[in-house]
């Protein structure tokens, strides 16, 4: 869907990129934050952090995507998952 939308809007100079985060420390993840089993699971699933990702870390990825530094990028899915996708 991202590629299709990016292809449609590129002639209008509109870029579309997606952020795919792992488990982020937010009010919505409060239950997970207090579950010792989930916290132990994250040591393996998010090996770059070993715990939940902070919201400001995801915000920095968004800031990059909104900046001119990411100008040539469109149709990308940016995994900001602290390694979740590579752990199988």
Residue, then its C-alpha position, 0 to 999 in steps of 0.5 A: x500500500x505504501x509503494x502504491x500510494x508513493x507511486x501515485x503521489x510522487x509526480x505531485x512531489x509528495x513523499x510517503x514513508x512509514x515508520x514500523x516501531x517495536x514496543x514503545x513506552x507510551x500510556x497505551x503500553x502501560x500494561x506491558x510495561x508492568x508485566x515481567x514476562x513481557x519485559x523479559x521477552x523484550x530482552x530477546x525481541x528488541x536486542x538493541x534496547x533490551x527493553x521498551x523503545x522510548x517515544x522520543x526515539x521514534x519521534x527522531x525517526x519521524x523528524x528525519x523523515x520530515x526533514x530535507x535529509x530524507x528528501x529522495x526517500x519515498x515508499x519506504x517502511x522504516x523499521x524502528x523496532x530495536x531489532x524486533x524484525x531480525x530476531x525471528 
